[in-house]
Amino acid sequence: MSTHATSTDILNACKRIVIKIGSSLLVDGETGRIHESWLKAFADDVARCRARGQEVTIVSSGAIAVGRRHLKLSGGFLRLEELQAAAATGMLRLAHAYEEALARHDVTLGQILLTLDDTESRRRYLNARSTLHTLLKAGAVPLINENDTVATDEIRFGDNDRLAARVAAMISADALILLSDIDGLYSADPVSNTGAKHIPVVEEITPEIDAMAGKAVSNVGTGGMVTKLAAARIAMNAGCRMVISQGHADHPVRLLEEGARCTWFMPKASPRAARKDWIAGSLKPMGSITIDAGAEKALASGKSLLPAGIASVSGTFERGDPIVVMNSLGAELARGISAYASTDIDLIKGHKTSEIEALLGYRGRDEVIHRDDLALS
């Protein structure tokens, strides 16, 4: 399987793509200036993807690299509070540059700042996921950066590689593109070892693959191959393909499609299948609901669970908790992620979706468990 065929076929088949941009691609390490011509060319790539019906989310590094120069924070390593101050001013300039570049294609941008806690706290994870889905559904391009102004050095992702992978998993992306200053994984550091062999495809991250990771060589970014392999693990576990590609040239996504050297990390399952496996086998149920025969038939045909088909609720759980779905005989039918707390389900059970707002005082989701969050037993 050639790299050209792999990249072209995979990317053309994707419906939802996350693209991560490293600091060294976007920002001049000496002046702190944004590479505007490169960004315009990248915006052209994003527009091409969207024109063929693909949803694109951008995870961007560079806020600190931009901001430290404007605050005249020169020198070597910065203290945590200096990094956070640099991020605060850099994020504004970075978002504005993206907005201008994408506006040429009449693309609306939506900025979201995330921390590691946001991807691990169930409630915040769900809120972030809902916001991202809403932006994508509305035709916008989400621009995501780690919220460096509140993050601490103990919880930093490392050049946003792992943040990008968490985002890709969060929205069930088909592919994650890491645009970097290296064109993929090598058997050894290609800078110091001229005999290093390029690895075009990785189907499993073995100890041998781990041993190939080197250290960061960029003076702008903080990530290296170690964080990229960590990102690959997260992406592959979520059924998301990931690629490491050299991004310094203009139109990096187009060049990737045309056969630029890269490394693809190929999971065994699709995002949908991986998520359902996770729901079915990796989560401890916090409660249960019993449904009627009509709802049981609907679930068997692949539909979502609506409040009208719910007969009773058992246990105390919150929105986003995993629960068991049972029939009237007490047999387990499925497991899923609840869109409502148990107290709210108790109020809306047996009612139509059009009555939810009147019963609860707010307009939630139509489904108690969406089919994408449901795994049949």
Secondary structure in CASP SS format (residue, H / E / C, confidence):
PFRMAT SS
TARGET T0000
AUTHOR 0000-0000-0000
METHOD secondary structure of the structure
MODEL  1
M C 1.00
S C 1.00
T H 1.00
H H 1.00
A H 1.00
T H 1.00
S H 1.00
T H 1.00
D H 1.00
I H 1.00
L H 1.00
N H 1.00
A H 1.00
C C 1.00
K C 1.00
R E 1.00
I E 1.00
V E 1.00
I E 1.00
K E 1.00
I E 1.00
G C 1.00
S H 1.00
S H 1.00
L H 1.00
L H 1.00
V E 1.00
D C 1.00
G C 1.00
E C 1.00
T C 1.00
G C 1.00
R C 1.00
I E 1.00
H C 1.00
E H 1.00
S H 1.00
W H 1.00
L H 1.00
K H 1.00
A H 1.00
F H 1.00
A H 1.00
D H 1.00
D H 1.00
V H 1.00
A H 1.00
R H 1.00
C H 1.00
R H 1.00
A H 1.00
R C 1.00
G C 1.00
Q C 1.00
E E 1.00
V E 1.00
T E 1.00
I E 1.00
V E 1.00
S E 1.00
S C 1.00
G C 1.00
A H 1.00
I H 1.00
A H 1.00
V H 1.00
G H 1.00
R H 1.00
R H 1.00
H H 1.00
L C 1.00
K C 1.00
L C 1.00
S C 1.00
G C 1.00
G C 1.00
F C 1.00
L C 1.00
R C 1.00
L H 1.00
E H 1.00
E H 1.00
L H 1.00
Q H 1.00
A H 1.00
A H 1.00
A H 1.00
A H 1.00
T H 1.00
G H 1.00
M H 1.00
L H 1.00
R H 1.00
L H 1.00
A H 1.00
H H 1.00
A H 1.00
Y H 1.00
E H 1.00
E H 1.00
A H 1.00
L H 1.00
A H 1.00
R C 1.00
H C 1.00
D C 1.00
V C 1.00
T C 1.00
L E 1.00
G E 1.00
Q E 1.00
I E 1.00
L E 1.00
L E 1.00
T C 1.00
L H 1.00
D H 1.00
D H 1.00
T H 1.00
E H 1.00
S C 1.00
R H 1.00
R H 1.00
R H 1.00
Y H 1.00
L H 1.00
N H 1.00
A H 1.00
R H 1.00
S H 1.00
T H 1.00
L H 1.00
H H 1.00
T H 1.00
L H 1.00
L H 1.00
K H 1.00
A C 1.00
G C 1.00
A C 1.00
V E 1.00
P E 1.00
L E 1.00
I E 1.00
N E 1.00
E E 1.00
N C 1.00
D C 1.00
T C 1.00
V C 1.00
A C 1.00
T C 1.00
D H 1.00
E H 1.00
I H 1.00
R C 1.00
F C 1.00
G C 1.00
D C 1.00
N C 1.00
D H 1.00
R H 1.00
L H 1.00
A H 1.00
A H 1.00
R H 1.00
V H 1.00
A H 1.00
A H 1.00
M H 1.00
I C 1.00
S C 1.00
A C 1.00
D C 1.00
A E 1.00
L E 1.00
I E 1.00
L E 1.00
L E 1.00
S E 1.00
D C 1.00
I C 1.00
D C 1.00
G C 1.00
L E 1.00
Y E 1.00
S C 1.00
A C 1.00
D C 1.00
P C 1.00
V C 1.00
S C 1.00
N C 1.00
T C 1.00
G C 1.00
A C 1.00
K C 1.00
H E 1.00
I E 1.00
P C 1.00
V E 1.00
V E 1.00
E C 1.00
E C 1.00
I C 1.00
T C 1.00
P H 1.00
E H 1.00
I H 1.00
D H 1.00
A H 1.00
M C 1.00
A C 1.00
G C 1.00
K C 1.00
A C 1.00
V C 1.00
S C 1.00
N C 1.00
V C 1.00
G C 1.00
T C 1.00
G C 1.00
G C 1.00
M H 1.00
V H 1.00
T H 1.00
K H 1.00
L H 1.00
A H 1.00
A H 1.00
A H 1.00
R H 1.00
I H 1.00
A H 1.00
M H 1.00
N H 1.00
A C 1.00
G C 1.00
C C 1.00
R E 1.00
M E 1.00
V E 1.00
I E 1.00
S E 1.00
Q E 1.00
G C 1.00
H C 1.00
A C 1.00
D C 1.00
H C 1.00
P H 1.00
V H 1.00
R H 1.00
L H 1.00
L H 1.00
E H 1.00
E C 1.00
G C 1.00
A C 1.00
R C 1.00
C E 1.00
T E 1.00
W E 1.00
F E 1.00
M C 1.00
P C 1.00
K C 1.00
A C 1.00
S C 1.00
P H 1.00
R H 1.00
A H 1.00
A H 1.00
R H 1.00
K H 1.00
D H 1.00
W H 1.00
I H 1.00
A H 1.00
G H 1.00
S C 1.00
L C 1.00
K C 1.00
P C 1.00
M C 1.00
G C 1.00
S E 1.00
I E 1.00
T E 1.00
I E 1.00
D C 1.00
A H 1.00
G H 1.00
A H 1.00
E H 1.00
K H 1.00
A H 1.00
L H 1.00
A H 1.00
S C 1.00
G C 1.00
K C 1.00
S C 1.00
L E 1.00
L C 1.00
P H 1.00
A H 1.00
G H 1.00
I E 1.00
A E 1.00
S E 1.00
V E 1.00
S E 1.00
G C 1.00
T C 1.00
F C 1.00
E C 1.00
R C 1.00
G C 1.00
D C 1.00
P E 1.00
I E 1.00
V E 1.00
V E 1.00
M E 1.00
N C 1.00
S C 1.00
L C 1.00
G C 1.00
A C 1.00
E E 1.00
L E 1.00
A E 1.00
R E 1.00
G E 1.00
I E 1.00
S C 1.00
A C 1.00
Y C 1.00
A C 1.00
S H 1.00
T H 1.00
D H 1.00
I H 1.00
D H 1.00
L H 1.00
I H 1.00
K C 1.00
G C 1.00
H C 1.00
K C 1.00
T H 1.00
S H 1.00
E H 1.00
I H 1.00
E H 1.00
A H 1.00
L H 1.00
L H 1.00
G C 1.00
Y C 1.00
R C 1.00
G C 1.00
R C 1.00
D C 1.00
E C 1.00
V C 1.00
I E 1.00
H C 1.00
R H 1.00
D H 1.00
D H 1.00
L E 1.00
A E 1.00
L E 1.00
S C 1.00
END
